[in-house]
Amino acid sequence: MANFPSLAEFFINAPPMTVSNVEKVDHQQAHYYYFPPILIHCNSPECSGERIFRNHERHMATSEWRNYFVIYKCSNCDKSFKIFAIAIHTLNGGAEVQKYGEAPAFGPPIPTRAMSLVGPDRELFLKGRRAENQGLGIAAFAYYRRIIENQWQRLLNEISKVGAKTGLDPAVQQHIEEAKKERQFDKAVKSMGDAIPPTLKMNGQNPIALLYSALSEGIHAQSDEECLELAGHIRVILYELAERLNAALQEHNELDAAVKRLANRKNPAPKSET
Ligand SMILES: [Zn+2]
């Protein structure tokens, strides 16, 4: 049984269906719980980051199990909600608490850029992330594998855009273009080799080849734990690739704008002293 030092940590970090002892319940007064403020991600456009959420209701504290929906609201935008379904009872000066579930779903938010990189497969990505959060390694791996199999051409397209914009060596760019034309992922990876804009390399490696190697390894992985680990690697590489693609294009756009602006500036005529 997992133990959480405080109710706030239980709300934030306990996956669904966790039962936990909470040693000390700070927000209990007499026969009532006042659930503590929690710092979690707020999805609203004005927040879009970690914010304090509060619940202002009081809930009976008894030694008998009681079921509650605890509705938290973002204190910053006053718009987003987080709802927990829990059972709780007092125990030895603390409490024993079970989490049934929560909405929005448990787990850290998926970065927007990673989400747009997987494009039409965002639903699969959310499911994969949910499976990963709950330690369902084989499931998480299978979802992520499906995404890569569906989207590798899209990833290559984005890489090719970066290559074209950043003036990649035409011979290297050509390898990427040829890989894009392949119909099978393994052939594309072979044809691409290490042709990749340097700014997208991860520790000197082509991220597409890394994804491919995680997929091939996972197919032969026996245990749930191994699959969970590989699923985590795939996610990390996708997050990082999304960030780097975006950074490379953005940097180039800024540079472009600066060059254009300076080139268009009329050369001021030298002032004559006379
Ligand atoms: Zn908010």
Boltz pocket constraint, residues with backbone or C-beta under 6 A from the ligand:
constraints:
  - pocket:
      binder: B
      contacts: [[A, 42], [A, 43], [A, 44], [A, 47], [A, 48], [A, 51], [A, 74], [A, 75], [A, 76], [A, 77], [A, 78], [A, 79], [A, 80]]
      max_distance: 6.0
